[in-house]
């Protein structure tokens, strides 16, 4: 079974809360930083789609949706 992220459009307060919590909790939400990515193939061992998160500079995509791995971890 492959992971699927249901679309959700966050508001400004949610954007800020995610940014604050990511920083304070040292959350790893990008694929290059994650232990679940297989370096040789850049595939996720949990079968999460990595295309957007391999080069992400923000946790929000161009449409304003949160884009982060639901398996994010604390560093």
Secondary structure by P-SEA (a helix, b strand, c coil): cbbbbcbbbbcaaaaaaaaaaaaaacccccccccccccccccccccccccccccccccccccccccccccccccc
